[in-house]
Amino acid sequence: MMLEELRETVCRLHAELVRYNLVAWTAGNVSGRLPGGDLFVIKPSGVSYDDLTAEAMVVCDMDGHLVEGDFAPSSDTAAHAYAYRHLPQVNGIVHTHSTYASAWAARGEPIPCVLTAMADEFGGEIPVGPFALIGGDDIGKGVVTTLTDHRSPAVLMRNHGVFAVGDSPKAAVKAAVMCEDVARTVHVARQLGEPLPIPRADIDRLYDRYQNVYGQRSHL
């Protein structure tokens, strides 16, 4: 039953990529790891977002091999599998080609932390990962290497796009949405002049508040 719920969740979250204009045509994907298990659910390759259903989602093992499903898995499956194997705290991964973030990736330039929203969500700049070809696990290696010991849940893979991770598929999608939002705002700011950096100590305080205080907390 948990696997079926995960398929429904991953399917539903793909609609958020369309809603926030993070993808075009059939590009992009969301995956979710089965908590405590060695399987993950991911979008099938080349299937229209309009045609996605929970039943269309495919299940793979941690080596990226198809375990269950009627379609071939995403071309990014090996990258997701590598990241799951090496980032045990991650239970959700998202890949997008969102316009502004991908423009920063095309320049190979990190997005500097000049907004409080960036300090909140990313704890600093959004880093750039290495160039890697699609299809194998090289992208996954770049994601892991870049995000290890980095507070950002998102990485701009050079000449490619965004990969975002989270402790759940929903958290990863949120990071991808926020990545595009700040990429756009910082780009606009640079048209007006050089954005003002936020001091490291203030970034640390903002990050701690947002991660540990902001929002509703259980009092039980």
mmCIF file of the C-alpha atoms, coordinates in Angstrom:
data_MODEL
# 
_entry.id   MODEL 
# 
loop_
_atom_site.group_PDB 
_atom_site.id 
_atom_site.type_symbol 
_atom_site.label_atom_id 
_atom_site.label_alt_id 
_atom_site.label_comp_id 
_atom_site.label_asym_id 
_atom_site.label_entity_id 
_atom_site.label_seq_id 
_atom_site.pdbx_PDB_ins_code 
_atom_site.Cartn_x 
_atom_site.Cartn_y 
_atom_site.Cartn_z 
_atom_site.occupancy 
_atom_site.B_iso_or_equiv 
_atom_site.pdbx_formal_charge 
_atom_site.auth_seq_id 
_atom_site.auth_comp_id 
_atom_site.auth_asym_id 
_atom_site.auth_atom_id 
_atom_site.pdbx_PDB_model_num 
ATOM 1   C CA . MET A 1 1   ? 0.000  0.000  0.000   1.00 0.00 ? 1   MET A CA 1 
ATOM 2   C CA . MET A 1 2   ? 2.864  2.394  0.774   1.00 0.00 ? 2   MET A CA 1 
ATOM 3   C CA . LEU A 1 3   ? 4.237  1.869  -2.720  1.00 0.00 ? 3   LEU A CA 1 
ATOM 4   C CA . GLU A 1 4   ? 0.879  2.698  -4.288  1.00 0.00 ? 4   GLU A CA 1 
ATOM 5   C CA . GLU A 1 5   ? 0.643  5.851  -2.177  1.00 0.00 ? 5   GLU A CA 1 
ATOM 6   C CA . LEU A 1 6   ? 4.123  6.859  -3.291  1.00 0.00 ? 6   LEU A CA 1 
ATOM 7   C CA . ARG A 1 7   ? 3.175  6.366  -6.934  1.00 0.00 ? 7   ARG A CA 1 
ATOM 8   C CA . GLU A 1 8   ? 0.158  8.624  -6.420  1.00 0.00 ? 8   GLU A CA 1 
ATOM 9   C CA . THR A 1 9   ? 2.273  11.260 -4.667  1.00 0.00 ? 9   THR A CA 1 
ATOM 10  C CA . VAL A 1 10  ? 4.983  11.282 -7.328  1.00 0.00 ? 10  VAL A CA 1 
ATOM 11  C CA . CYS A 1 11  ? 2.374  11.454 -10.090 1.00 0.00 ? 11  CYS A CA 1 
ATOM 12  C CA . ARG A 1 12  ? 0.578  14.359 -8.418  1.00 0.00 ? 12  ARG A CA 1 
ATOM 13  C CA . LEU A 1 13  ? 3.785  16.325 -7.895  1.00 0.00 ? 13  LEU A CA 1 
ATOM 14  C CA . HIS A 1 14  ? 4.548  16.299 -11.620 1.00 0.00 ? 14  HIS A CA 1 
ATOM 15  C CA . ALA A 1 15  ? 1.536  18.595 -12.040 1.00 0.00 ? 15  ALA A CA 1 
ATOM 16  C CA . GLU A 1 16  ? 3.356  21.130 -9.836  1.00 0.00 ? 16  GLU A CA 1 
ATOM 17  C CA . LEU A 1 17  ? 6.224  21.268 -12.331 1.00 0.00 ? 17  LEU A CA 1 
ATOM 18  C CA . VAL A 1 18  ? 3.738  22.261 -15.024 1.00 0.00 ? 18  VAL A CA 1 
ATOM 19  C CA . ARG A 1 19  ? 1.883  24.634 -12.701 1.00 0.00 ? 19  ARG A CA 1 
ATOM 20  C CA . TYR A 1 20  ? 5.058  26.577 -11.892 1.00 0.00 ? 20  TYR A CA 1 
ATOM 21  C CA . ASN A 1 21  ? 6.347  26.526 -15.508 1.00 0.00 ? 21  ASN A CA 1 
ATOM 22  C CA . LEU A 1 22  ? 9.442  24.501 -14.620 1.00 0.00 ? 22  LEU A CA 1 
ATOM 23  C CA . VAL A 1 23  ? 9.264  22.121 -17.596 1.00 0.00 ? 23  VAL A CA 1 
ATOM 24  C CA . ALA A 1 24  ? 8.456  22.033 -21.314 1.00 0.00 ? 24  ALA A CA 1 
ATOM 25  C CA . TRP A 1 25  ? 6.939  19.168 -23.294 1.00 0.00 ? 25  TRP A CA 1 
ATOM 26  C CA . THR A 1 26  ? 8.002  15.891 -21.619 1.00 0.00 ? 26  THR A CA 1 
ATOM 27  C CA . ALA A 1 27  ? 11.245 17.138 -20.040 1.00 0.00 ? 27  ALA A CA 1 
ATOM 28  C CA . GLY A 1 28  ? 11.853 16.935 -16.301 1.00 0.00 ? 28  GLY A CA 1 
ATOM 29  C CA . ASN A 1 29  ? 10.982 14.362 -13.683 1.00 0.00 ? 29  ASN A CA 1 
ATOM 30  C CA . VAL A 1 30  ? 10.176 13.709 -10.043 1.00 0.00 ? 30  VAL A CA 1 
ATOM 31  C CA . SER A 1 31  ? 11.140 10.609 -8.095  1.00 0.00 ? 31  SER A CA 1 
ATOM 32  C CA . GLY A 1 32  ? 10.456 9.390  -4.578  1.00 0.00 ? 32  GLY A CA 1 
ATOM 33  C CA . ARG A 1 33  ? 12.225 6.757  -2.518  1.00 0.00 ? 33  ARG A CA 1 
ATOM 34  C CA . LEU A 1 34  ? 10.127 4.244  -0.607  1.00 0.00 ? 34  LEU A CA 1 
ATOM 35  C CA . PRO A 1 35  ? 10.894 5.146  3.039   1.00 0.00 ? 35  PRO A CA 1 
ATOM 36  C CA . GLY A 1 36  ? 13.006 2.467  4.635   1.00 0.00 ? 36  GLY A CA 1 
ATOM 37  C CA . GLY A 1 37  ? 13.114 0.484  1.418   1.00 0.00 ? 37  GLY A CA 1 
ATOM 38  C CA . ASP A 1 38  ? 15.364 -0.090 -1.564  1.00 0.00 ? 38  ASP A CA 1 
ATOM 39  C CA . LEU A 1 39  ? 12.939 1.023  -4.292  1.00 0.00 ? 39  LEU A CA 1 
ATOM 40  C CA . PHE A 1 40  ? 12.006 4.363  -5.813  1.00 0.00 ? 40  PHE A CA 1 
ATOM 41  C CA . VAL A 1 41  ? 9.224  5.612  -8.072  1.00 0.00 ? 41  VAL A CA 1 
ATOM 42  C CA . ILE A 1 42  ? 9.984  7.820  -11.077 1.00 0.00 ? 42  ILE A CA 1 
ATOM 43  C CA . LYS A 1 43  ? 8.308  9.278  -14.157 1.00 0.00 ? 43  LYS A CA 1 
ATOM 44  C CA . PRO A 1 44  ? 8.360  7.128  -17.317 1.00 0.00 ? 44  PRO A CA 1 
ATOM 45  C CA . SER A 1 45  ? 10.471 8.371  -20.217 1.00 0.00 ? 45  SER A CA 1 
ATOM 46  C CA . GLY A 1 46  ? 8.922  10.620 -22.844 1.00 0.00 ? 46  GLY A CA 1 
ATOM 47  C CA . VAL A 1 47  ? 5.331  10.426 -21.581 1.00 0.00 ? 47  VAL A CA 1 
ATOM 48  C CA . SER A 1 48  ? 3.245  13.610 -21.755 1.00 0.00 ? 48  SER A CA 1 
ATOM 49  C CA . TYR A 1 49  ? 2.415  15.250 -18.444 1.00 0.00 ? 49  TYR A CA 1 
ATOM 50  C CA . ASP A 1 50  ? -1.247 15.161 -19.465 1.00 0.00 ? 50  ASP A CA 1 
ATOM 51  C CA . ASP A 1 51  ? -1.051 11.376 -19.730 1.00 0.00 ? 51  ASP A CA 1 
ATOM 52  C CA . LEU A 1 52  ? 0.649  10.710 -16.406 1.00 0.00 ? 52  LEU A CA 1 
ATOM 53  C CA . THR A 1 53  ? -1.259 8.548  -13.932 1.00 0.00 ? 53  THR A CA 1 
ATOM 54  C CA . ALA A 1 54  ? -0.231 6.776  -10.753 1.00 0.00 ? 54  ALA A CA 1 
ATOM 55  C CA . GLU A 1 55  ? -0.318 3.520  -12.698 1.00 0.00 ? 55  GLU A CA 1 
ATOM 56  C CA . ALA A 1 56  ? 2.040  4.963  -15.332 1.00 0.00 ? 56  ALA A CA 1 
ATOM 57  C CA . MET A 1 57  ? 4.736  5.674  -12.737 1.00 0.00 ? 57  MET A CA 1 
ATOM 58  C CA . VAL A 1 58  ? 7.534  3.089  -12.784 1.00 0.00 ? 58  VAL A CA 1 
ATOM 59  C CA . VAL A 1 59  ? 9.312  1.442  -9.862  1.00 0.00 ? 59  VAL A CA 1 
ATOM 60  C CA . CYS A 1 60  ? 13.084 0.906  -9.901  1.00 0.00 ? 60  CYS A CA 1 
ATOM 61  C CA . ASP A 1 61  ? 15.645 -0.571 -7.565  1.00 0.00 ? 61  ASP A CA 1 
ATOM 62  C CA . MET A 1 62  ? 18.647 1.326  -6.212  1.00 0.00 ? 62  MET A CA 1 
ATOM 63  C CA . ASP A 1 63  ? 20.678 0.360  -9.264  1.00 0.00 ? 63  ASP A CA 1 
ATOM 64  C CA . GLY A 1 64  ? 18.095 1.976  -11.539 1.00 0.00 ? 64  GLY A CA 1 
ATOM 65  C CA . HIS A 1 65  ? 16.713 -1.301 -12.890 1.00 0.00 ? 65  HIS A CA 1 
ATOM 66  C CA . LEU A 1 66  ? 13.012 -1.493 -13.694 1.00 0.00 ? 66  LEU A CA 1 
ATOM 67  C CA . VAL A 1 67  ? 11.127 -3.546 -11.094 1.00 0.00 ? 67  VAL A CA 1 
ATOM 68  C CA . GLU A 1 68  ? 7.524  -2.715 -11.880 1.00 0.00 ? 68  GLU A CA 1 
ATOM 69  C CA . GLY A 1 69  ? 5.741  -0.750 -14.594 1.00 0.00 ? 69  GLY A CA 1 
ATOM 70  C CA . ASP A 1 70  ? 4.621  -0.837 -18.207 1.00 0.00 ? 70  ASP A CA 1 
ATOM 71  C CA . PHE A 1 71  ? 6.938  1.914  -19.477 1.00 0.00 ? 71  PHE A CA 1 
ATOM 72  C CA . ALA A 1 72  ? 10.664 2.519  -19.727 1.00 0.00 ? 72  ALA A CA 1 
ATOM 73  C CA . PRO A 1 73  ? 11.888 4.676  -16.856 1.00 0.00 ? 73  PRO A CA 1 
ATOM 74  C CA . SER A 1 74  ? 13.138 8.244  -17.252 1.00 0.00 ? 74  SER A CA 1 
ATOM 75  C CA . SER A 1 75  ? 16.474 8.779  -18.992 1.00 0.00 ? 75  SER A CA 1 
ATOM 76  C CA . ASP A 1 76  ? 17.637 10.331 -15.703 1.00 0.00 ? 76  ASP A CA 1 
ATOM 77  C CA . THR A 1 77  ? 16.922 7.165  -13.691 1.00 0.00 ? 77  THR A CA 1 
ATOM 78  C CA . ALA A 1 78  ? 20.585 6.228  -13.269 1.00 0.00 ? 78  ALA A CA 1 
ATOM 79  C CA . ALA A 1 79  ? 21.327 9.699  -11.919 1.00 0.00 ? 79  ALA A CA 1 
ATOM 80  C CA . HIS A 1 80  ? 18.481 9.462  -9.391  1.00 0.00 ? 80  HIS A CA 1 
ATOM 81  C CA . ALA A 1 81  ? 19.587 5.980  -8.348  1.00 0.00 ? 81  ALA A CA 1 
ATOM 82  C CA . TYR A 1 82  ? 23.176 7.099  -7.779  1.00 0.00 ? 82  TYR A CA 1 
ATOM 83  C CA . ALA A 1 83  ? 22.013 10.038 -5.655  1.00 0.00 ? 83  ALA A CA 1 
ATOM 84  C CA . TYR A 1 84  ? 19.754 7.824  -3.544  1.00 0.00 ? 84  TYR A CA 1 
ATOM 85  C CA . ARG A 1 85  ? 22.583 5.347  -2.950  1.00 0.00 ? 85  ARG A CA 1 
ATOM 86  C CA . HIS A 1 86  ? 24.948 8.058  -1.753  1.00 0.00 ? 86  HIS A CA 1 
ATOM 87  C CA . LEU A 1 87  ? 22.563 10.465 -0.004  1.00 0.00 ? 87  LEU A CA 1 
ATOM 88  C CA . PRO A 1 88  ? 20.657 8.303  2.498   1.00 0.00 ? 88  PRO A CA 1 
ATOM 89  C CA . GLN A 1 89  ? 18.856 11.323 3.955   1.00 0.00 ? 89  GLN A CA 1 
ATOM 90  C CA . VAL A 1 90  ? 17.266 12.080 0.568   1.00 0.00 ? 90  VAL A CA 1 
ATOM 91  C CA . ASN A 1 91  ? 13.839 10.616 -0.230  1.00 0.00 ? 91  ASN A CA 1 
ATOM 92  C CA . GLY A 1 92  ? 12.876 12.836 -3.164  1.00 0.00 ? 92  GLY A CA 1 
ATOM 93  C CA . ILE A 1 93  ? 14.652 14.151 -6.270  1.00 0.00 ? 93  ILE A CA 1 
ATOM 94  C CA . VAL A 1 94  ? 13.441 16.576 -8.942  1.00 0.00 ? 94  VAL A CA 1 
ATOM 95  C CA . HIS A 1 95  ? 14.966 17.587 -12.257 1.00 0.00 ? 95  HIS A CA 1 
ATOM 96  C CA . THR A 1 96  ? 13.781 20.601 -14.235 1.00 0.00 ? 96  THR A CA 1 
ATOM 97  C CA . HIS A 1 97  ? 14.885 22.787 -17.129 1.00 0.00 ? 97  HIS A CA 1 
ATOM 98  C CA . SER A 1 98  ? 13.285 25.920 -15.694 1.00 0.00 ? 98  SER A CA 1 
ATOM 99  C CA . THR A 1 99  ? 14.191 29.001 -17.734 1.00 0.00 ? 99  THR A CA 1 
ATOM 100 C CA . TYR A 1 100 ? 16.021 31.347 -15.379 1.00 0.00 ? 100 TYR A CA 1 
ATOM 101 C CA . ALA A 1 101 ? 17.826 28.693 -13.349 1.00 0.00 ? 101 ALA A CA 1 
ATOM 102 C CA . SER A 1 102 ? 18.905 26.941 -16.551 1.00 0.00 ? 102 SER A CA 1 
ATOM 103 C CA . ALA A 1 103 ? 20.226 30.260 -17.855 1.00 0.00 ? 103 ALA A CA 1 
ATOM 104 C CA . TRP A 1 104 ? 22.490 30.494 -14.794 1.00 0.00 ? 104 TRP A CA 1 
ATOM 105 C CA . ALA A 1 105 ? 23.502 26.863 -15.429 1.00 0.00 ? 105 ALA A CA 1 
ATOM 106 C CA . ALA A 1 106 ? 24.342 27.715 -19.054 1.00 0.00 ? 106 ALA A CA 1 
ATOM 107 C CA . ARG A 1 107 ? 26.727 30.383 -17.745 1.00 0.00 ? 107 ARG A CA 1 
ATOM 108 C CA . GLY A 1 108 ? 28.179 27.981 -15.205 1.00 0.00 ? 108 GLY A CA 1 
ATOM 109 C CA . GLU A 1 109 ? 27.559 30.589 -12.536 1.00 0.00 ? 109 GLU A CA 1 
ATOM 110 C CA . PRO A 1 110 ? 26.269 29.988 -8.985  1.00 0.00 ? 110 PRO A CA 1 
ATOM 111 C CA . ILE A 1 111 ? 23.319 32.107 -7.891  1.00 0.00 ? 111 ILE A CA 1 
ATOM 112 C CA . PRO A 1 112 ? 24.661 34.375 -5.122  1.00 0.00 ? 112 PRO A CA 1 
ATOM 113 C CA . CYS A 1 113 ? 22.797 34.616 -1.835  1.00 0.00 ? 113 CYS A CA 1 
ATOM 114 C CA . VAL A 1 114 ? 21.412 38.147 -2.052  1.00 0.00 ? 114 VAL A CA 1 
ATOM 115 C CA . LEU A 1 115 ? 17.829 37.458 -0.909  1.00 0.00 ? 115 LEU A CA 1 
ATOM 116 C CA . THR A 1 116 ? 16.509 36.441 2.487   1.00 0.00 ? 116 THR A CA 1 
ATOM 117 C CA . ALA A 1 117 ? 14.402 33.795 0.737   1.00 0.00 ? 117 ALA A CA 1 
ATOM 118 C CA . MET A 1 118 ? 17.635 32.225 -0.511  1.00 0.00 ? 118 MET A CA 1 
ATOM 119 C CA . ALA A 1 119 ? 19.168 32.259 2.949   1.00 0.00 ? 119 ALA A CA 1 
ATOM 120 C CA . ASP A 1 120 ? 15.994 30.621 4.290   1.00 0.00 ? 120 ASP A CA 1 
ATOM 121 C CA . GLU A 1 121 ? 15.720 27.779 1.797   1.00 0.00 ? 121 GLU A CA 1 
ATOM 122 C CA . PHE A 1 122 ? 19.271 27.280 0.522   1.00 0.00 ? 122 PHE A CA 1 
ATOM 123 C CA . GLY A 1 123 ? 21.485 28.510 3.360   1.00 0.00 ? 123 GLY A CA 1 
ATOM 124 C CA . GLY A 1 124 ? 23.754 30.316 0.902   1.00 0.00 ? 124 GLY A CA 1 
ATOM 125 C CA . GLU A 1 125 ? 24.407 30.368 -2.818  1.00 0.00 ? 125 GLU A CA 1 
ATOM 126 C CA . ILE A 1 126 ? 22.929 27.788 -5.183  1.00 0.00 ? 126 ILE A CA 1 
ATOM 127 C CA . PRO A 1 127 ? 26.022 25.983 -6.476  1.00 0.00 ? 127 PRO A CA 1 
ATOM 128 C CA . VAL A 1 128 ? 26.959 24.824 -9.961  1.00 0.00 ? 128 VAL A CA 1 
ATOM 129 C CA . GLY A 1 129 ? 27.741 21.173 -10.653 1.00 0.00 ? 129 GLY A CA 1 
ATOM 130 C CA . PRO A 1 130 ? 29.938 19.816 -13.447 1.00 0.00 ? 130 PRO A CA 1 
ATOM 131 C CA . PHE A 1 131 ? 28.901 19.161 -17.017 1.00 0.00 ? 131 PHE A CA 1 
ATOM 132 C CA . ALA A 1 132 ? 27.763 15.564 -17.486 1.00 0.00 ? 132 ALA A CA 1 
ATOM 133 C CA . LEU A 1 133 ? 26.113 13.621 -20.279 1.00 0.00 ? 133 LEU A CA 1 
ATOM 134 C CA . ILE A 1 134 ? 22.587 12.251 -19.866 1.00 0.00 ? 134 ILE A CA 1 
ATOM 135 C CA . GLY A 1 135 ? 21.857 8.546  -19.628 1.00 0.00 ? 135 GLY A CA 1 
ATOM 136 C CA . GLY A 1 136 ? 24.371 7.199  -17.122 1.00 0.00 ? 136 GLY A CA 1 
ATOM 137 C CA . ASP A 1 137 ? 25.136 8.013  -13.525 1.00 0.00 ? 137 ASP A CA 1 
ATOM 138 C CA . ASP A 1 138 ? 27.605 10.858 -14.241 1.00 0.00 ? 138 ASP A CA 1 
ATOM 139 C CA . ILE A 1 139 ? 24.918 13.436 -13.487 1.00 0.00 ? 139 ILE A CA 1 
ATOM 140 C CA . GLY A 1 140 ? 24.184 11.708 -10.199 1.00 0.00 ? 140 GLY A CA 1 
ATOM 141 C CA . LYS A 1 141 ? 27.872 11.775 -9.326  1.00 0.00 ? 141 LYS A CA 1 
ATOM 142 C CA . GLY A 1 142 ? 27.972 15.508 -10.019 1.00 0.00 ? 142 GLY A CA 1 
ATOM 143 C CA . VAL A 1 143 ? 24.884 16.137 -7.910  1.00 0.00 ? 143 VAL A CA 1 
ATOM 144 C CA . VAL A 1 144 ? 26.261 14.158 -4.975  1.00 0.00 ? 144 VAL A CA 1 
ATOM 145 C CA . THR A 1 145 ? 29.731 15.700 -5.133  1.00 0.00 ? 145 THR A CA 1 
ATOM 146 C CA . THR A 1 146 ? 28.337 19.225 -5.323  1.00 0.00 ? 146 THR A CA 1 
ATOM 147 C CA . LEU A 1 147 ? 25.680 18.915 -2.621  1.00 0.00 ? 147 LEU A CA 1 
ATOM 148 C CA . THR A 1 148 ? 27.747 16.906 -0.121  1.00 0.00 ? 148 THR A CA 1 
ATOM 149 C CA . ASP A 1 149 ? 28.572 19.222 2.794   1.00 0.00 ? 149 ASP A CA 1 
ATOM 150 C CA . HIS A 1 150 ? 26.508 21.991 1.159   1.00 0.00 ? 150 HIS A CA 1 
ATOM 151 C CA . ARG A 1 151 ? 23.291 23.319 2.710   1.00 0.00 ? 151 ARG A CA 1 
ATOM 152 C CA . SER A 1 152 ? 21.618 23.965 -0.637  1.00 0.00 ? 152 SER A CA 1 
ATOM 153 C CA . PRO A 1 153 ? 19.057 21.325 -1.664  1.00 0.00 ? 153 PRO A CA 1 
ATOM 154 C CA . ALA A 1 154 ? 19.448 22.412 -5.298  1.00 0.00 ? 154 ALA A CA 1 
ATOM 155 C CA . VAL A 1 155 ? 22.311 22.347 -7.777  1.00 0.00 ? 155 VAL A CA 1 
ATOM 156 C CA . LEU A 1 156 ? 22.615 23.914 -11.218 1.00 0.00 ? 156 LEU A CA 1 
ATOM 157 C CA . MET A 1 157 ? 24.156 21.250 -13.434 1.00 0.00 ? 157 MET A CA 1 
ATOM 158 C CA . ARG A 1 158 ? 26.281 23.145 -15.963 1.00 0.00 ? 158 ARG A CA 1 
ATOM 159 C CA . ASN A 1 159 ? 24.727 23.525 -19.437 1.00 0.00 ? 159 ASN A CA 1 
ATOM 160 C CA . HIS A 1 160 ? 21.765 21.453 -18.291 1.00 0.00 ? 160 HIS A CA 1 
ATOM 161 C CA . GLY A 1 161 ? 19.340 22.459 -15.563 1.00 0.00 ? 161 GLY A CA 1 
ATOM 162 C CA . VAL A 1 162 ? 18.283 22.015 -11.961 1.00 0.00 ? 162 VAL A CA 1 
ATOM 163 C CA . PHE A 1 163 ? 18.467 18.972 -9.729  1.00 0.00 ? 163 PHE A CA 1 
ATOM 164 C CA . ALA A 1 164 ? 16.862 19.391 -6.315  1.00 0.00 ? 164 ALA A CA 1 
ATOM 165 C CA . VAL A 1 165 ? 16.695 16.969 -3.408  1.00 0.00 ? 165 VAL A CA 1 
ATOM 166 C CA . GLY A 1 166 ? 14.686 16.732 -0.209  1.00 0.00 ? 166 GLY A CA 1 
ATOM 167 C CA . ASP A 1 167 ? 13.662 14.495 2.635   1.00 0.00 ? 167 ASP A CA 1 
ATOM 168 C CA . SER A 1 168 ? 10.453 13.908 0.672   1.00 0.00 ? 168 SER A CA 1 
ATOM 169 C CA . PRO A 1 169 ? 9.417  14.307 -2.973  1.00 0.00 ? 169 PRO A CA 1 
ATOM 170 C CA . LYS A 1 170 ? 7.334  17.355 -1.985  1.00 0.00 ? 170 LYS A CA 1 
ATOM 171 C CA . ALA A 1 171 ? 10.335 19.015 -0.307  1.00 0.00 ? 171 ALA A CA 1 
ATOM 172 C CA . ALA A 1 172 ? 12.416 18.438 -3.435  1.00 0.00 ? 172 ALA A CA 1 
ATOM 173 C CA . VAL A 1 173 ? 9.711  20.002 -5.633  1.00 0.00 ? 173 VAL A CA 1 
ATOM 174 C CA . LYS A 1 174 ? 9.533  22.993 -3.294  1.00 0.00 ? 174 LYS A CA 1 
ATOM 175 C CA . ALA A 1 175 ? 13.301 23.465 -3.626  1.00 0.00 ? 175 ALA A CA 1 
ATOM 176 C CA . ALA A 1 176 ? 13.016 23.378 -7.424  1.00 0.00 ? 176 ALA A CA 1 
ATOM 177 C CA . VAL A 1 177 ? 10.191 25.947 -7.364  1.00 0.00 ? 177 VAL A CA 1 
ATOM 178 C CA . MET A 1 178 ? 12.157 28.232 -5.045  1.00 0.00 ? 178 MET A CA 1 
ATOM 179 C CA . CYS A 1 179 ? 15.306 27.804 -7.145  1.00 0.00 ? 179 CYS A CA 1 
ATOM 180 C CA . GLU A 1 180 ? 13.561 29.141 -10.244 1.00 0.00 ? 180 GLU A CA 1 
ATOM 181 C CA . ASP A 1 181 ? 11.935 31.967 -8.267  1.00 0.00 ? 181 ASP A CA 1 
ATOM 182 C CA . VAL A 1 182 ? 15.210 33.297 -6.862  1.00 0.00 ? 182 VAL A CA 1 
ATOM 183 C CA . ALA A 1 183 ? 17.054 32.709 -10.155 1.00 0.00 ? 183 ALA A CA 1 
ATOM 184 C CA . ARG A 1 184 ? 14.545 35.017 -11.852 1.00 0.00 ? 184 ARG A CA 1 
ATOM 185 C CA . THR A 1 185 ? 14.658 37.676 -9.126  1.00 0.00 ? 185 THR A CA 1 
ATOM 186 C CA . VAL A 1 186 ? 18.452 37.792 -8.915  1.00 0.00 ? 186 VAL A CA 1 
ATOM 187 C CA . HIS A 1 187 ? 18.652 38.009 -12.715 1.00 0.00 ? 187 HIS A CA 1 
ATOM 188 C CA . VAL A 1 188 ? 16.295 41.010 -12.685 1.00 0.00 ? 188 VAL A CA 1 
ATOM 189 C CA . ALA A 1 189 ? 18.275 42.601 -9.848  1.00 0.00 ? 189 ALA A CA 1 
ATOM 190 C CA . ARG A 1 190 ? 21.469 42.363 -11.900 1.00 0.00 ? 190 ARG A CA 1 
ATOM 191 C CA . GLN A 1 191 ? 19.815 44.314 -14.714 1.00 0.00 ? 191 GLN A CA 1 
ATOM 192 C CA . LEU A 1 192 ? 19.505 47.196 -12.256 1.00 0.00 ? 192 LEU A CA 1 
ATOM 193 C CA . GLY A 1 193 ? 23.018 46.930 -10.838 1.00 0.00 ? 193 GLY A CA 1 
ATOM 194 C CA . GLU A 1 194 ? 25.122 44.710 -8.621  1.00 0.00 ? 194 GLU A CA 1 
ATOM 195 C CA . PRO A 1 195 ? 22.966 42.981 -5.958  1.00 0.00 ? 195 PRO A CA 1 
ATOM 196 C CA . LEU A 1 196 ? 24.020 43.512 -2.351  1.00 0.00 ? 196 LEU A CA 1 
ATOM 197 C CA . PRO A 1 197 ? 25.347 40.392 -0.590  1.00 0.00 ? 197 PRO A CA 1 
ATOM 198 C CA . ILE A 1 198 ? 23.969 39.234 2.755   1.00 0.00 ? 198 ILE A CA 1 
ATOM 199 C CA . PRO A 1 199 ? 26.645 38.794 5.448   1.00 0.00 ? 199 PRO A CA 1 
ATOM 200 C CA . ARG A 1 200 ? 27.435 35.158 6.291   1.00 0.00 ? 200 ARG A CA 1 
ATOM 201 C CA . ALA A 1 201 ? 26.370 35.521 9.919   1.00 0.00 ? 201 ALA A CA 1 
ATOM 202 C CA . ASP A 1 202 ? 22.972 36.845 8.876   1.00 0.00 ? 202 ASP A CA 1 
ATOM 203 C CA . ILE A 1 203 ? 22.567 34.024 6.340   1.00 0.00 ? 203 ILE A CA 1 
ATOM 204 C CA . ASP A 1 204 ? 23.237 31.542 9.139   1.00 0.00 ? 204 ASP A CA 1 
ATOM 205 C CA . ARG A 1 205 ? 20.649 33.166 11.412  1.00 0.00 ? 205 ARG A CA 1 
ATOM 206 C CA . LEU A 1 206 ? 18.024 33.315 8.659   1.00 0.00 ? 206 LEU A CA 1 
ATOM 207 C CA . TYR A 1 207 ? 18.625 29.684 7.714   1.00 0.00 ? 207 TYR A CA 1 
ATOM 208 C CA . ASP A 1 208 ? 18.373 28.492 11.311  1.00 0.00 ? 208 ASP A CA 1 
ATOM 209 C CA . ARG A 1 209 ? 15.142 30.425 11.908  1.00 0.00 ? 209 ARG A CA 1 
ATOM 210 C CA . TYR A 1 210 ? 13.471 29.164 8.740   1.00 0.00 ? 210 TYR A CA 1 
ATOM 211 C CA . GLN A 1 211 ? 14.568 25.558 9.177   1.00 0.00 ? 211 GLN A CA 1 
ATOM 212 C CA . ASN A 1 212 ? 13.877 25.272 12.901  1.00 0.00 ? 212 ASN A CA 1 
ATOM 213 C CA . VAL A 1 213 ? 11.316 27.926 13.919  1.00 0.00 ? 213 VAL A CA 1 
ATOM 214 C CA . TYR A 1 214 ? 9.232  29.036 10.921  1.00 0.00 ? 214 TYR A CA 1 
ATOM 215 C CA . GLY A 1 215 ? 5.823  27.436 10.357  1.00 0.00 ? 215 GLY A CA 1 
ATOM 216 C CA . GLN A 1 216 ? 3.603  25.317 12.532  1.00 0.00 ? 216 GLN A CA 1 
ATOM 217 C CA . ARG A 1 217 ? 5.283  23.115 15.111  1.00 0.00 ? 217 ARG A CA 1 
ATOM 218 C CA . SER A 1 218 ? 3.779  20.387 17.232  1.00 0.00 ? 218 SER A CA 1 
ATOM 219 C CA . HIS A 1 219 ? 3.471  21.260 20.932  1.00 0.00 ? 219 HIS A CA 1 
ATOM 220 C CA . LEU A 1 220 ? 3.039  17.635 21.958  1.00 0.00 ? 220 LEU A CA 1 
# 
